[in-house]
């Protein structure tokens, strides 16, 4: 598990450090005491062995003194010299009882027995002895151990040897233990015989059983021991060099004080660790408390809460860090306020922007408040920017914002949606109050706008509506207010109030935009064809391909509805590709059937900006084996005027490729005669507005006549569209028009219906 808390990690570090120090100290002390206990135990055994040796020497001296008393006795020497055995025995018994000896042997200088309590053959050989006193030795006699001393008997010459000995038994071993503080065992390593010992029965049995492997047995039973020969160099006096004296002690008992010391130190270490843990806890809390405070402050800053000041009254680094945090909090709070202000306000006018207005409307609607929204539009403000510059436009917007703030009461919020649109939101406002406001606004905004001693005349149009009656969301309120403002502009009035159904056209356009891409991809569009006839003889010369769209939900969608939307959404290029492909496929089929017709296809203004237009149309015609001369590409006069230079360049490229160019709806746009002279055109199509009343309107006849004469002078063919009655056709004949088309001859028809109409029409012409 990963520890994330700084305090916990700090506590863990402190505790681990203290534990490590105590552990190292404990290990060091444990090793030191263990080694010291081993050394102490070893020294104690050595001391016990030396004390034992000294005690044995003292006893040997006592024994020797007793022997010397016996050998210096006149009667005893006289008995030996006279070989009086009874006297010798009596003296030995009396002296032995007096000094407590267990063994007495008198031998001749040659080693022959004179008198003895034990067989002299069991004693060390005396043939090597000199006149000097013999040192006390340990010997075994009949599986018993005796400490013996041998002294000479002189009268005055050496007449005998007297050997006296004390028995070494368990009592002797126990006595030695009391004096040496170590257990003493006399042991035969070969036979396993324990002659004497101070040990208990179980330990005695253990030594006897494991005499061949004594050291391992002692270690296994946790016994420390020193093993030495009986007499240090007994091999010289005794053939059995496997007779040993074992000095032993129980390790646990001997090292009990060290174990107690170790346990005490463990207790001290545990207590120290607990104290260190408590101290570490307090220290970690004291150290981490400022960090915790700063962390909480940082979290609040991250959550956007800048209200609470960060204050840690300390003179150390934490205090400096707290001051830095407080400075950062204040700086962030100020910048946050600036950012929020910029987010919710228009930088130019200082008014609430669209985001702020939408939020205000949303809160008002959610709280079930009622009120009004008034949207103001500055008419032709783009022209002001274009003519007088951005600086003048910005200053006028500031002046408008200032005048609007002065004109409204405190219950109204004035906002700038962007560009030329301002909005006023009145909470808890009634209809009379909003009507009064509209009157005030009309009066205030109609006054001249002075800037740098220049007066600017601005027109305003307003739309207003009530919420939540007119709409229950902010976007719908603003959109419908914009619709009302546009309606006011169309009606040339100052303000229009919203009424139900005004935004149906907008919703229909929205539905068209959503449905158009799938209609193009799924080819749910259709082409209809309207015939173009010779004005003079009525012969069918060709057709104009017209796009039609019938949607299951939208019904019939007119081209003037979806073509502008296709241009706005970027679908126009895909639409043009489909129209050209489908129209040229149909023209190819008709040519294969023997119908030598020409084809007119309409292009939009954006098509003229398409760099691949010429290559696309040329390749499409070649793939179908069609002559470019049989194809006319029509563009409206207004489409040309969007970008005259680019339009003239693109139309010139198309005409150079062999296609015919027609200028549609001529007379309704802004093309001048100078532009007309530059246009690479083959046809002029007169707009239907000049044709519908031409039979009864002298003015229309004059306009059409002059246009036809102008076109012919420029070597252009004229086409009149919108022929709905025979009288109009006859007038156009008299005026010299070249080509006509209209409902009088035929409506736009699907390909199969057009073929039927064409066959029927040609039969009628031939019969006439």
N, C-alpha and C positions, 0 to 999 in steps of 0.2 A: 504494500500500500504506500503510495507516494504521499509524503508530508508536504502540504502546500503552505501551512501557516509559518510565518517567519518566527513567531514566538515559540511554536513547537519545535522548529528546527534549532533555534537558539538554545532552548531548554535541553534538547537532545544533545547538542554539541557540548554544553557545559557538563551535563550528567555523564556523557561518554568520556569527556576529558578527566573528570574526577574519578570515574570508575577505572579508567586506564591507569591513572597515577596510583590509585589504591591497589589495583591488581598487580602492577609492577612491583610496588612496595611489598605487597603480600607474598608474591613469588620470591622476591629477594630475601625477605625475612624467613620465609618457609625453608628456602634452600639453606640459608645461613644457620637457622636453628637445627635443621636436620643434620647438616654437616657437623655443627658444633656438638649435637647430642651424640653423634657417632664418635667424634674425637674424645668427648668427655667419657663416654662409655669405655673407649679403648684405654684412656688414661687410668680410669678407675680399676680396670682389670689389671693393668700393669702395676698400679699401686698395690692392689690386693696381692698380686704375685710377689712383689718385693716384701710386703709386710709378712706374707706367709714364710718367705725364705728367712727373714729376720727372726720370726718366731721359732722356726725350726732350728735356727742356729742357737738361739737362746736355750731352747730345750736340749739341744745337743751339748751345750756347755754345761748345763745342769747335770746331764747324764754323765758327761766326762768327769765332772767333779765328784759325782757319786762313785764312779768307777775308780777314780784315783784314791778316794777314801778307802775303798775296799782293798786296793792293791798295796796301799801303804800300811795296812794293818799288819803288825808284827806277827800276830798269831796266824793270820791267813797266809803270810809269806812262809812262816815256819812250817805250816801244814803242807804247803806245796813242796817245800824243799825236802820234807821228810816223807812226802807221799802219803800223808795221813788223810785218806779219802773221807773218812767220817767227819773229821774236823773241817775239811774243805767244804763238804756239802752243808754242814751245819752253818758255817760262816756265810756261804752263798745264800742260803735260805733266809737267815736272819737279816743279812744286808739287803737282799732283794725285797723282803717284806717291808723293811724300814723305808726304802726309797721308792717302792712301788714299781719295780721292774717286772716285766713279763717274760724276759728271756735273759739267761746267764749261761755263758759257756766259758770254761777254762781249758786252754790248750797248751801243750808243750811248745817250746820254740819251733819244734819240727811240725807242729800242727796236729799232734796226737791229742786225743781227748783225755783230759784229766777228770773233768766233771762238767755236766751240762744238763740244762732243762729241755734242750732240743738237740737234735742231731747236728753235729758241727758240719756234716757234709752239705747241709742246706745253706751254710753261711759262705760269704765270699772267701776265696783262697787267701790265706795269710802268709803264704810263702814269699810274697813280694813285699811284705811290710818291713819297715825298718824300725829302729828304736824310737822313732818319733811317734807321737800319739796319732791315732787314726781318726780322721774326720767322721762325723756322724753320717750315716748312710741309711737309705730306705732299702730294705730287702724283703723278699717274699719267702715265707716259710710255711709249708703246708697250707697254701692259698690264704695266708695271712700276711700282713705287712707289719714290719717292725722297723722302728728307727733305732739303729744300733750304733754303739761306739766301742772301739777296742783299744785297750791300754796295756802297756807292758807291766809285768810283775818282775821286780828286780830284788836280788838279795846278795850282794849288790849287783851281781850280773843278772842278765835276763834269764829267768827261770821258767816264765810262762806268759801266756797272753790271756787277758780277761776281757770277755765281750759281754756287754750289758745292752739290753734293748727294751724299748717301750712299744706296746702294741698300737698300731694305727687302725682305728675302727670308726664307726659312724659317729660315736660320741666325740672322737678327736676331730672328725670333719666338721661337726656342728660347732665345736668350740672354735675351730679355725674360721668358720663362717662368721661367727659373732665378732671375731677380731679383725677379719679382713674385709667384711661386707661383701663377700662373694661366695657362691657355692663352690665347694671343692669336692672333686671326685677322683678316686684312685682307680684306674681302669687298665685292663689288659686288652689292647686293641685286637690281638689275635684271637683270644678265646672269648672275649666279651665279658669276662668276669669283672664285676664291680666289687673291689675289695672294701671300699669305704666311701661314703658320700653323705653330703648334707642335703641332697635333693629328696623330694617326695617320691613315693613309690612309682607313680606314672612316669616321671622324668628319669628315674633310675632305670626303669624297664626300657625306656626309649633309648638310653645310651647303651645299654647292654645289647639291645636288638640291632642297633645301627652302628656298632663299633667299627665295622669295615668302611663305613661311609659317614663318619661322624660329623664332618663339617657341614655337609648338605642337610643332614638330619637336624642339626642345631639351627641352621638358617631357616629350615622349614617350620620349626617350632618357635621362631622368633626369639632365639636365645643367642646371646653374644658370649664368646668363649675364647680362652687362651689355652693351648695344649702344650705341655712341656714334659721333658723326661723326668723320671723319678729323681735322679741325682745330678742332673745337668750333663754329666759324662759317665753315666752308669755302665756304658759298654765296657769300660775298663774293669769294673767290679762285678758286673752281672751280665750274664749271657743273654738275658732277656731284655733286649733294647726296646721292646714294644710295650713296656710298662710306662703308663702316662699319668700325669696329674692334670686334670681339667678344671680350670677356673671359669666359672660361668655365672651369668646373671640374666634375668628376664628383661628383654629390651623395653617392653611396655612399662614395666615397673621402674626401670632405670631412667627412662626418658619421660616419665609422667609429668615432671615439672615443665619440660619443654613443650609437651602436648598442651598442658594447661596454658602456657604462654601463647602458643599458637591460637588456641581457641579464644583467648582474651583479645588477641590482636584482630582475629576475625570479627569478634563482637565490636571492637573499636572501629574497624573498617566499615562494618555495616552501619553503625551509628554515624560515622563520618559521612558515608555516602548519602544517608537520609538527610543529614544536615546540609550537605552539598546540593542535594536535589531541591530542598526547600529554598536554599539561598539562590540556586540557579533559577527557580521559578520566580522568586521575587525580582531578581536581576533581569531576567528575560521580560517580565511584565513591565518593569520600569523602562527598559530599553525599547521594547516594542510598542509601548503606549503611544509615543509620538508618531511612530510609523503607522499605527492603527488609525490614529486621528487623521494623519495626512492621507491614508488610503481611503477612509470614508469621505474625506473632502474631495479626493480625486474622483471617486465614484459619483458623487453628487454633481461634480463638474461635468463628468461624462454623460450624466442623465439630463443635463441642461438646467440644474438647479444652482444658481449663482447667488442665492440670497444670503446664505450663512457664511460669515467671515471665518477664515482659518487663523486661529490664534493659539500659539503655544509659547507660553512665557518662559523661555529658556535662553541662556546666554551662550549655548554651545551650537554645534552644527545643526541640530534639529531646530533650534530657534531660527537660525538663518534660513533653513529650508522652509520653515513655516512662513517666514516673511516673503520668501520667493513665491510660495504657493499663493499667498494672499495677493501679491502683486499680479500674479498670473490670473487669479480669479477675477480681480477687478478689470484687468485688461480684456479677458475673454468676455466678461459680462458687458463691457462697453462695446466690444466688437460684435457680440451677439445682438445687442440692441440695434447697432447699426445695420447688421445683416438682416435682422427681422424687419427693420424699417424699410430697407431697400427691397426686401422680398415683398413687402405688402404695400409699398408706395412707389409711385412714379417718380423717377429721379429728376425729370424735367420740371414738373409742376409741384411736386411734393404732395400730391393728392393720393388717396388710396388707389391701388391699381386693381386689375381684374381679379387677382388672387384674393385680395382683401375684400372686395365687393362680394365675390362669390361666397366667401366665408361668412360675411355678415348676413347675406340673404339666407344661407343655409341655417344659421343659428336662429334667425327670425322665424323661418318656416317650421323648424323643429320645435320651437317654443310656442307654436300656434298663434303667432302674432300676425297681424294684418297690416297692410301698408301699400305703398305705391312705388313703382320704378319708373323713372323718367330718363329716357336716353336722348341725348342731343348729338346731332351730326352737323359738322361744319361743311357746308356745301362747297365743292370744288377747292378744297384746301390743298390738294396736290398741286393745283395750278399756281397757288400762291407760293408754295415752296419752289416750284420750277421757275417762276418768273422773278421772284424777289430774293430767293436764296434760303438756305436752311436756317440761318441766324434769325432772319425776320420771322420765319414760320415758328421757330421755337419761342421767340419773344411773344408772338401773338397767342400761342397756346398758354403761356404763363399769365398773360393778361386775361384770357378767358377764364382760367382757373380762379384767378383773384376776384373777378367780377361775379362768378358763380357763388363763391364762398360768401361774398357780401350780400348777395341777393336772397339767400335762403335763411331759414331760422335754424335753431339748434337741433330741431328734430330731424333735420335732413343731413344725410351724408353725401358729400360730393366726391366723386371719383373720376379717374381718367383711365378709360379702358385701353387707350393707345391710339396713336395717330390722330384722327379727327373726331373721335368719339368720347363724349363725357357722359357720366351717368349720375343720377341723383336717386338716393334711396330714402324714402320717408317712412318711418315706423310709426304705427298707430295714427295714420293719416286718413282723413275722410275724403269723399269725392269733392265737396266744396273747397276743401283746403288745397287739393291738388289743382283744381281749376284756377284758384286764385294764384297759385305758384306759376302756372303756365302763363297767366297774364303778366305777372311780374317779369318772368324770364323773357317773354317776347318784347317787353318794353326795354329791359336792360340791355339785351343783346342786339337790339336794332340801332343803338347809338354807335357813332363812328368809333373806330379803333385807331388811336394815334400812337405812332412810334417814330421817333426821330423826326418830328415835324411833318410827318406824312400820314395822311388818313387812309385807312384801309376799310373797305366795305365788305363785311362778311355776312353771308346768309346762313341761317340755322334752320334745321328741321328736327322736330321732336316726335318721339313715340312714347306713349305711356300706358301702363296697365296696372291692375291691382293684383296683389298676391294675398293669400294663396288661391284666389278665385280663378285667375287666368292661367296659372301654372303652379305646380307644387315642387319645383326644383329650380335652382339658380340658373342653370344653363338655359332652360326653356324660357325663363323670364327674360333674360338678356337677349336671347335670339328673337323672341316675339316683339320685344321693344325695338330691336333693329328693323324688323319687318315693318312696324308701324312708322318708323322714321323714314324708311325708303318710300312707303306709301305717301307720307306727307310730302316728300320731294317730288314724287310723280304728280300729285295733285296740286303742287305749288302752294301749300298751306304751311303754317308754322308747326302745328301739332296734330296728330291723329291718335285716337284712343283705340286700344285693341278690342276686336270683336271676334267671336268664335268663327273659325273657318279661314282666317286670314293666312294661316301658315300651311294650308293644305298644299299649295303650290311648292312650298319649300320641302315639305315632306315627300311630295312626289319626286322632286329633283333628287332628294336623298335616296329614295328607293331606286331611281334610275341609275344613279352612280353605283349603288351596290350590286345591281343586277347586270349592268353593262359588261363587265369583264367576262362573266360566265356566258353571256349571250354571244360574245365574239368567239370565245374558245369553243363553245358547243355548236357554233354556226346556226344559231336560231334566228338569224337575220335573213331577210329576203331582198331580192332585187326585182324592182318593177321597171318597166320600160315604157316611155312616152314617145310617140313618133314625132319626127321633125319632117315637115313637108315643104316643098317648094311653094313659095307664096304665089307665084304666077300661074302654075298649072296644077298644083295640088298633088304632085307626085311625092311618094314617100322617099326621103333621102337617107334617113337614118333614125337612130333612137338616142334618147338620153337615159342613162342608167340612174335610177333613183332608189335610194335605200329605204327599206321599210322594216319596221320591227313591231311584232305583235306578241305581247307577253301575257302569260296566263293570269298574272295578278295585276299588272299595270294596264292591260288592254293594249290599244294601239298607241305607240309612242312615236310622235312625229319627229322628223329629222331635226327641225329647229329646236326640239327639246333635248335630244341626246347628243347631237354633234358638238355644241359648245361644251357640254359636260365631258365628252370624250377628249376634247382638247385640254380641258382643265386637269383631268385625271391621268393624262398620258396614254390613253387608249386609242388616240386618233391614228397613230401610225399602224398599229395592228389592224384597225378598222379599214384603213386605206388599202393595206395589203390584201385583205379579204375581198373588198369591193372590186379592186382591179382584177384579181384572179378570177372571181366568179363572172364578172362582166366580160372579160376576154374569152373565157371558156364558152360563154353563150354566143359571142360574136363568131368564134371559130366554128361552132356548130352550124350557125346560120350560113356562113360562107360555104361550108361543106354541103349544105342543102341547096345552094344556088341563090341564096338571098344576099345580094351584094349591098349590104347596109353599112353605114358609118356608125360609130359609137362615140357618145360624149360621156365623160366621167368627171365628176366634180372633185376638186381638191380643196383642202382647207388652208388657212393661213399657215398653220404649223407644218403642213406638208411641204410648203415652199422653203422651210428651214431645214428640211431633211436632206442631208448631203448625198444620200444614196438613192434619192428619188429617181433621177434620170436613169441610172444603171438598172434599178429595179423594173421600171416600166419598159425600158428597152429590152431587157432579157425576157420579160413576160410576153411581149409581143412576138419576139423571135421564136421562143419555144413553141408558140401556137401557129407559127407561119403567117402572122398577120402583118400587113403593111402599116407602118407608123402613120401614113397619110390618112388611113381610115379611122384613126383614133383622134378625138378632140378632147383636150384636157381643159376643163372650165374652172376658173377661179373668180371669186367675187371681187368687185371693185374695192370693197372695204378690206378684204384679205390682202390685196396688193399694197394698200396704204399702211399696213402694219409696219412693214419694213420695205419701202419701195426699192431700195438698192438691191437688197437680197432677192426680192421677188423678180425684179427685172433680170438679174443674173440667172436665176434658176429657170425662169420661163424662156430665156434666150437659149439655154442649154437644151431644153426640151424641144424647142422649135428647130434648133440645129440638128437634133436627132431625127427630125421628120414628122414630129407630132404637130397637130394644129392646136392653137391656143385661142380660147374664147374668154372674153371678159364678161362675166355674168352680172345681172342687176345693175347695168350701167345707168348712171344718172341719179343713183341714191346715195353714193358715197361722196368722197372729198377729192377725187382725182381731178386734177386740172388738165387743161388741154396740153400743157407742156408735158405732163406725165403720160398722157395718152399717146403723144407723139413718140415717146421713148419706149412704150410697151411693145414687146415682140408679139403682137396679137394677130390673129386671122379673122376673128369674129367679134362683133359687139352684140350682146344680148340686151335688148331693151327691157327694162323692168315692167312688170305687169301693171304697176300703178299708172303708167302712161298709156296703157293699151285698153284697160277695162272700159273707159268712157270715151274712147277716141272717136266713135261714130257721132257723138253729140257734143264733144268739147273741142272748140276751135283752138284753145290753148294747147291741149294735148296733141292735136294734129300739127300745130306749128313746131312744138318741141320734137316730135318724132320725125317730121320732115327735115328739120335742120340737122338732126342727129344722123339720119340716113345719108344726107348729102355729105356731111362731114366724114362719115365712115367710108363712103365711096371715094371721096377725095384722098383718103388715107389708104385706099385699096383694101378695105376691110369689108367682110360680109356681115350683113345685119340679120339678126334673129329676133323676132317678136314673140314673146311668150305670154300666156294668159289669154289666148283667143277663146272667148266663150260664146260668140254669136257671129253669124255670117256677115253682118254689117261691118263689124270691125275688120274682118278679113278683106272685104271689098275696099275699104279705105286704105289698108296697108298695101293692097295691090296698086292703087292709084299713086301712093307715095313712093313706090319702088322698093319696098322691103324684099329681101331675098328669101328668108326662111321664116316659117311660122310653126307654133306648137301651142296646144291648149286643149281644154276640155271640149271645145266645139268639135274637134276631130276625135280625140280619145283621151280618156283618163290614163294615168300610168297603170299598166297591166303586167301581170306575171307573164313569163316567157311563153307558156302554152296559150294563154288567152290572147297575147299580142299576135301570135302567129295566126290564130283564128280570125282576129280582127283584120290583119293585113290581107289575108286571102279574100275575105269578104269585101274589104275596101277596094282592092284592086279589081274585083269583078264589077263593082258598082262604077268605077272610073272607066273601065273598058266599055261597059254597056252605055254609059253616058256619051 
